[in-house]
Amino acid sequence: MRSRTDDVRENGFSDHVLVCTNARDSEYACCAEAHGDEVYDAVKSWLRERDVFWSQVHVAETSCLGLCSADGTALVIHPRNQWYSDVRPEDVPELLEDEFGADASQRGE
C-alpha cells in the first residue's frame, strides 16, 4: 500500500465530485435510470470548460449514495459535505456554479 495524499494535494486538488450511476434490477428507483450517466458527463464538461477537471476537482462515478429517486441522480461534493438528489443534466451548470463560482475559482482548501 502506498499513500498518495501528498501527491494529490501538491497537484492542487481541492474537491471531489461523486456522481451516482448505479444500476440495479429492482422495483426501486436507481440513478442509472434517472440520468446518472448524463449528469456525470455534464459535470465533467462543466469542469473541463473551466480547466479544473482532474486538476483541482476530481470526479468519480459511484455506486449507490442512498439518495435514490426516479426524478434524478445523486451527487456529492467533498470535502464540502454537500449532498444533492434529483439532479438532472440541465441542473448541473447552476449547481456547480453555486458551489464553485462561475469560473470555478471558489474551490475548497
C-alpha positions in Angstrom: 0.0 0.0 0.0 1.2 3.5 -0.9 -0.2 6.8 0.4 -0.6 9.3 -2.3 -2.2 12.1 -0.2 0.7 14.5 -0.5 1.0 13.9 -4.3 -2.7 14.8 -4.8 -2.5 17.8 -2.6 0.6 19.1 -4.3 -1.1 18.9 -7.6 -3.7 21.4 -6.4 -6.6 19.0 -5.6 -9.4 20.7 -3.6 -12.7 18.9 -4.2 -14.2 15.6 -5.3 -17.5 15.3 -7.1 -19.1 11.9 -6.8 -22.0 11.1 -9.2 -24.1 8.0 -8.7 -24.6 6.0 -11.8 -25.7 2.8 -10.0 -28.0 0.4 -11.9 -30.0 -2.3 -10.4 -32.7 -4.7 -11.3 -35.3 -3.8 -8.8 -38.7 -2.2 -8.3 -36.9 0.8 -6.7 -35.5 3.8 -8.4 -31.8 4.0 -9.3 -29.6 6.7 -10.6 -28.7 4.9 -13.8 -32.3 5.1 -14.9 -32.6 8.7 -13.7 -29.9 10.3 -16.0 -26.9 9.3 -13.9 -24.6 8.9 -17.0 -25.8 12.2 -18.4 -25.3 14.0 -15.1 -21.8 12.5 -14.9 -21.0 13.7 -18.4 -22.4 17.2 -17.7 -20.2 17.5 -14.6 -17.1 16.6 -16.5 -17.9 19.0 -19.3 -18.6 21.9 -17.0 -15.3 21.3 -15.2 -13.3 20.9 -18.4 -14.7 24.2 -19.7 -13.1 25.9 -16.7 -9.9 23.9 -16.9 -10.2 22.3 -13.4 -11.2 18.8 -14.4 -8.8 16.3 -12.8 -6.5 19.0 -11.6 -8.2 20.8 -8.7 -11.5 18.9 -8.9 -11.7 15.2 -9.3 -14.8 13.4 -10.5 -15.9 9.8 -9.9 -18.8 7.6 -10.7 -20.1 5.9 -7.7 -22.5 3.1 -6.7 -25.5 3.9 -4.5 -25.2 7.1 -2.4 -28.5 6.3 -0.6 -30.5 9.2 -2.1 -32.3 7.2 -4.8 -35.0 8.9 -6.8 -36.7 8.4 -10.2 -36.5 12.2 -10.6 -32.8 12.5 -11.0 -29.4 11.2 -9.8 -27.5 11.7 -6.5 -24.4 13.8 -6.4 -22.0 14.6 -3.5 -19.2 17.2 -3.3 -16.4 16.6 -0.8 -14.8 17.9 1.4 -17.7 20.4 1.4 -20.1 17.7 2.6 -22.8 18.8 0.1 -25.3 16.2 -0.9 -27.8 16.5 -3.7 -30.6 14.3 -5.1 -32.9 14.6 -8.0 -30.1 16.2 -10.1 -30.8 16.3 -13.8 -28.3 17.1 -16.6 -29.8 20.6 -17.0 -29.3 21.3 -13.3 -25.5 20.8 -13.4 -24.4 24.2 -14.5 -26.3 26.1 -11.8 -25.4 23.5 -9.1 -21.7 23.7 -9.9 -21.7 27.5 -10.3 -23.3 27.8 -6.9 -20.7 25.5 -5.4 -17.6 26.6 -7.3 -18.4 30.0 -8.7 -18.9 30.8 -12.4 -15.2 30.3 -13.3 -14.7 27.5 -10.7 -12.3 29.7 -8.7 -14.2 29.1 -5.4 -12.7 25.7 -4.7 -12.3 24.2 -1.3 -9.0 24.3 0.6 
